[in-house]
Amino acid sequence: MVPEIDRHRILRLAHDHGGHLGVKKTREKLNKLFTWPKMARAVVRYIDSCEVCLKVNKLIERTVVGELFKRIAVDVVGPLPKGKGGAQYTPTYACMATRWPEAIPLRGVTSTEVSPPQRWRKLSVQYYVRRVSQMLY
């Protein structure tokens, strides 16, 4: 049983220094070592008042997504060991609205090779085909 005077410090260590995890993971972490009355409620209150989490959540809420496949996040992984066809890089694309991910192996990473508009047309069609097929079956 944790004395009341130490609870805030333990919550701060578990949440702030533990990577600003959510309620469930913070509670799981605390439950391994500590216990006190109404601990679950204390975790929720602490995380709801965390300034860092509040700022991050406001940024996420402000992100206006818009049309599907209009805003695309791109990241390039590589160089990797050469694969079939000599591909060494894997650009990953994600639609900001649907969170639809795609990865396409490429030989190089010039702007024309990685450029989403050329490749994304194919990917958005694949997304719609897969979504429709999921609804039908």
N, C-alpha and C positions, 0 to 999 in steps of 0.2 A: 504494500500500500504506500503510495507516494504522498508525502506531506503536501498540503495545499501550497505552501510557500515555494516549493520546487517545481510545481506543475508547469508554470509559464516557461521557465527555462528549458524544461524537457521538451515542451511543444516546439519552442524556437529551434532547439537543436535538431529535433526530428524532422521538422518541416523546412526551415530556412537553410540549414546546413545539410539537409538531406536531398536537396535538389528541387524544392518547391513541388513536391509530389501532391497529388490530389488527396481527398479525404480518405478514400479506401486504402490506398497504399500507406499513407501516414499512420492510419489506425493499425494496419497490419504490422508495421514496423514497431509501433509502440507496444502492441499487445504481446510481443515476444519477450519484453523485458519489464513492463510496468503495468500497474493497474491502479485505478482510483474510481470512486463513484462518479458516474456521469462523464466518463472519459470521452465517449463517442461524441457527446454534445460539445465538450470543450474543444475537441479537434475541429469540428465543423465551425464553431465560432472563431477559432484562431485563424483558420484558413480563409474564412469569409472576410476577415479584417486584415489579411496580409497585403501590404501596400504593393509589393512586387507583383503578386498574382492579380490584384485589381488592375494594375497598369497593363499587364499583358492581356488580360481579358478584354479591356477596353479597346486595345489595338485590334484584337481579333474581331470584335463586334463592328469596328469601323471599316473593316475590309469589305468593300462592296464588290461582289463577285460579278454580277451582270450575266451576260449570255454564256451558254455552255460553250466551252472550247474557245472562248474569247481571250481569257487570261491564262497563260501557260507558264508553269515553273519548269526550268530546265537546269539540270546538273549533269556534269560529265564525269564518268568514272574511268580512270586509266592513267597511264598506259598499263594494260594487262598483258599477260602472255598471248601471243598471236593465236587466234582461233582459226576455224575454217574460213577460207577466203581472205585471210590476213587481217581480220578485224582486231584492233588493239584497244579500242575505246568504246564505251557504252554510254551514250547520252540517255538520261532518263527524263521523261516528260510527264507532267501531271497537270491535269485541268484543275484550276483553282475552284471551279464551281462544283464539279462532280467528284473530284479526287481520283479520277480515272488515271492510272499509271501506265506508262509504256516505256520499254527500253529497247533500243535498236543498236545492234553492234555495227561499228563503223571502222574504217581503216584510219581515218584522220579526223581532226577536230577543227576544221576551218569553219568560218561562220556560215558558209553556204551549205556545208554538209550537215551541220547541227541545226540550222535554222528551222524552227518549228512550223512556220506557215506551209512549207512544202510538204513536210512529212505529216503534219497534223490533220490534213484533210482526210488521208487514209485512216488515221487512227480514230477520228471522230465517227467515221462511217462504221468502223469495227465496233465502236462503243454502242452505237444505236442498234446494230444488228444483234449484238450479244444481249442487250437489254430487252429487245423485243422477243428474242428466243427464250429468255428467262421467263417472261410474262406468259408465253404460250405453253410452256411445259412445266 
